[in-house]
Amino acid sequence: MLNYGLTVTSHTDWSIDLSVRSLSVGNKVVFAKDKKSISPGPRAKEVVPQTKGEAYSYIVEKYWTVAEVTDDNTATLITRRGKKHTVSLDDPRLRHANLWERWMYSDRFPKLTQAVEQDN
């Protein structure tokens, strides 16, 4: 029987396993990237001034696609511009994109075919 991450504990209780451990190639994910600069952009969240007030620390959500999942508990993610990042599946900054994000920001998620074309 195939397991699609669905867990049934009773006839009325359905839950979906959205842990990043259930990632597979092509999944759309969101990675909360830590950044620092003197002028945070419009997508910056949790903006905090640094101690001397000359710059800011903040988080920007990056919309990436899973290119590879390895046995050593890591995943290779690709960006819109074709860069590759290797991230641990245990990283708390990594999560599945929810339905709203996949629909609303669909143009921000790279297609795997774009990444292959950029490699050639």
C-alpha positions, 0 to 999 in steps of 0.5 A, spaced: 500 500 500 502 506 498 503 511 503 502 519 501 503 522 508 496 521 510 494 518 517 487 516 519 486 515 527 479 514 527 473 515 521 473 522 522 480 524 524 484 525 518 491 529 518 497 530 513 504 529 515 507 535 512 514 534 516 520 536 511 522 529 512 517 527 507 520 531 502 520 528 495 523 531 488 519 537 485 516 539 492 515 546 493 518 549 500 519 555 503 526 557 507 526 562 512 533 565 510 537 570 515 539 576 512 543 583 515 543 589 511 542 597 512 535 597 508 531 591 509 526 590 503 519 589 503 518 582 504 523 582 510 520 579 517 522 580 524 526 586 523 530 587 529 536 593 529 543 591 531 546 593 537 549 600 535 543 601 530 547 601 523 544 595 520 538 590 521 537 583 522 531 580 519 528 574 515 526 573 508 522 567 506 525 564 500 520 560 495 525 554 492 523 547 489 526 540 492 531 538 486 534 532 490 533 528 497 539 524 500 540 519 505 544 523 509 538 527 511 539 533 507 535 536 501 538 540 495 534 546 493 534 550 487 532 557 486 529 561 481 536 563 478 538 556 478 543 556 484 543 550 489 543 550 496 544 543 501 539 544 507 538 539 513 531 536 513 532 538 521 533 545 519 527 549 523 527 554 517 525 549 512 518 547 511 513 545 506 509 551 502 502 551 504 496 551 499 496 559 499 503 560 498 503 555 492 497 558 488 499 566 490 506 565 489 507 560 484 511 564 479 516 565 485 517 557 485 522 555 480 521 549 475 525 543 475 526 544 467 528 551 468 534 548 473 536 543 468 536 548 462 540 553 466 545 547 467 547 546 460 
